[in-house]
Amino acid sequence: MANPFIAVRITPELDAAIAARMQETGQSKSDVVIESLKSYLGIMPFTQRLTMIEQRLAALEVFAESIESPLRSHALERPSTLPSHRSEHSGH
């Protein structure tokens, strides 16, 4: 099955922006429009989504480490306030 075809009227400014992007990237007009629609609609290729997920995960790991380290060092500095397990009445 062939890809569906759509025709739309655009402003001269939009046409100029598409032409500029074509010049920058070497893409066809169709490729520029498709890429733009995908971006606008939140549709990304799998590899781009995977890269974005990996970047977000790395940022979360850095964040988790930044809040975990002070908690860990703070816990080491505080003396334990837990009562001793030895009973005063045990006679030992």
Secondary structure, DSSP 8 states (H G I E B T S, - for coil): -----------HHHHHHHHHHHHHH---HHHHHHHHHHHHHT---HHHHHHHHHHHHHHHHHHHHHHHHHHHHHHHHS---S--SS-TTS--
